[in-house]
Amino acid sequence: MKKADVIIVGAGIVGLATAYSLVKKNPGLKVIILEKENSLAKHQTGHNSGVLHSGIYYKPGSLKAKNCREGKLAMEQFCCENEIDYDICGKVIVAVEKKELPAMENIYKRGRDNGISCELIDQKRLNELEPHASGVGAIHVPEAGIVNYRQVCEKLAKIIVEKESEIFTGSKVTSIKSQSNSVIVEATQINQPIEGKWLINCAGLYSDKVTSLTQNPDVKIIPFRGEYFELKTEAHHLCKNLIYPVPDPNFPFLGVHFTHMIDGTVECGPNAVLAGAREGYKKTDINFGELMETITYPAFWKIALKYWQTGLGEMHRSISKSAFVKALQRLVPDIRAEHLEEAPAGIRAQALSPDGKLVDDFLIQQNGRVVNVCNAPSPAATASLNIGRLIVEQYISLE
């Protein structure tokens, strides 16, 4: 039987950051990471737009608020120490119409409560920062930034392996047996069981499935596809840094926005539509078993009925480029359809509770020697180093 101190399921940025925290705090510790794909950061992390979130949106005192703020600072330090490109470019959150000003002011107050450096600005100042943006007012968040999270993951993995821990790709976990003093795991392409003192489930889109190997999960992961366009080179001047709308308070996503990415490209989106599979990056990607599992979950219909009007709008933008362009033009009126070309979509793993509510915070649960990261949507990439530190310090006892 193969031995480890800690077994981690999932080699996205949260799993890798947790392993990094373990080996950094405990030299000589043996960590084994099991990843079902043949490469690292294949899903949520690899399709991330690369924003270093400030933490302005999140409820004060929540795990998102605390971990985003501290995690962002830790990510900046990690990038500096490891020569990873990042840019604290700032962003604007724009109120397009006067009726959005109260919601904008609430976000500003929340940001101040969270210790975020931000200011309310008028239309003139907005146009100095983003000459092509349109709005009656905005919040300027100078400490928001951009980074390449794939590059971060590659460096994390290199450090983990240098510390004599191991990462196995192409290794899907098939069995977890939790005992009083250990956890025994079986995975594909590994010809022997692995015994660890602890197991940490960072499986993202399949976190509830991995949880179900040891207990009944309290939540179900619902996959939402976020579709993007990319600005052609001749239109890059329309966005200098990050342009976000004031989010719709009736919908748990941030709305389509503009992201000037670390490689110089400009991404526009995403919308948010129910995916036909947990890894359904294309409209034609349908896993009928997974889709039926979603639509037969009673809580799904509670959320569908609550957001049906907004959901129809998101679906309309999914099938109509002109509708997507119209949404972008609210922020940047000079955008035209010919400026846009399709870009790869992403999938957000969103936990849904049995009462029909989308889980609004990070959710980490412990069952004996198993720690399940049950919900870690945005800003999990920004917060990942602090999430890893939190798990190591609050849940894992290696004595």
Residue, then its C-alpha position, 0 to 999 in steps of 0.5 A: m500500500k502506498k503511503a502519504d500524510v495527506i491525499i488531495v483530490g483535484a489539481g486545480i488551483v485550490g488543490l495545489a494551493t492547499a498542497y503548497s501550504l502543507v509542504k511549506k508549513n511542514p517540511g518533509l510531509k508527504v502529500i499525494i495529489l490525484e487528478k483525473e485529467n492528464s494535465l493540471a488546472k484543466h477546468q475552472t482554473g484553466h478557463n479563468s479570466g485571470v482577475l485578481h479580485s479585490g473583495i469588494y462585493y462580498k458580505p463582510g465577515s464571510l469566508k469570501a470576504k476574508n479569504c479574498r482580501e488576504g489571498k490576493l495579497a498572498m498571491e501578489q507576494f507569491c508572484c513577486e517571489n516566483e517571477i510570475d507576471y501580474d498587474i495591479c491595473g485597477k477596475v471600474i464598476v459602472a452604473v449605466e443608469k441612475k436607478e443603479l446608483p443605490a446598488m452601486e453605493n451599497i457595493y461601495k459601502r461593502g467595499r469600505d467595510n471590507g477594507i478595500s481601497c475604492e472611491l466613488i467617481d463621476q462621469k468625468r473621472l470614469n472617462e479619464l480612466e476608461p475613455h470609451a466606457s459609458g455611465v452616470g457614475a462608477i466605483h474605482v477599485p485601484e487594487a484589482g488586478i490580473v494574472n495568469y493562474r495557469q502559470v501560478c499552478e505550474k509553479l505551485a506544482k513544481i514547488i510541491v514536487e521539489k518538496e518530494s510530494e507527488i502529483f498523479t494525473g490521469s488518476k480518477v478516484t474510485s473509492i474512499k474508505s475512511q477509518s478512525n486513523s487513516v483514509i484509504v483511496e483507490a484511483t485509476q492508473i494506480n495499481q495499489p491503494i493509497e493510505g493517508k492520514w487525511l484526505i482533502n477533496c478539492a474536486g471542483l465540478y465533482s466535489d459533491k461526487v467525491t463527497s458522496l464516496t464517504q457521506n451524503p453531500d449537503v449540496k449539489i453542484i450545478p454547472f453554469r457555462g460562462e460564454y465569452f467573446e474576445l476583442k479583435t486587436e483593432a478594438h483593444h483600445l476600447c478597454k484599458n483595464l477592467i470594466y464591470p457593470v453594477p451587478d443585478p441584485n436579483f441575480p447571483f452573477l456579476g454580469v457581462h464585463f470587459t477584462h484586459m488580460i495579462d497576455g494583452t487580449v481583451e475578453c468580454g463576458p461571461n453570461a451564465v447559462l445552465a450547462g448540459a454537462r459538468e464539463g459542457y464547455k460547448k452548447t452541444d456538450i450534453n451528458f444526459g445522465e448529468l443533465m437529468e440529475t440536475i433537472t430532477y433535483p427538486a431544489f433546481w426548480k426552486i432556483a429556476l422559478k426564482y430567476w426564470q426571467t433573468g435566466l431567459g435573458e442569459m439564454h437569449r445572449s447565448i444564442s444571439k450574438s446581437a443580444f450579447v453585443k447589446a449587453l456589452q454596449r451598455l458599458v462601451p457603446d462603441i463596441r460592434a459585432e465585427h469587433l468580436e470573435e468567439a472565445p473559449a467558455g468556462i464552467r462555474a461549479q455552483a453549489l445548490s442547497p436543498d432549500g433552493k438557494l445558491v450557496d453564496d459563500f465558500l463551503i468547507q466541511q469536515n467528516g472525520r479525516v476527510v475535508n470536503v471543499c464543497n463550494a469554491p466559485s469565484p473568487a476562489a482563484t484569487a483566494s486560493l493561497n489563503i483557502g489552502r492556509l485556512i484548511v491546513e490551520q483549521y482542519i488538519s492535525l498532523e500530530 
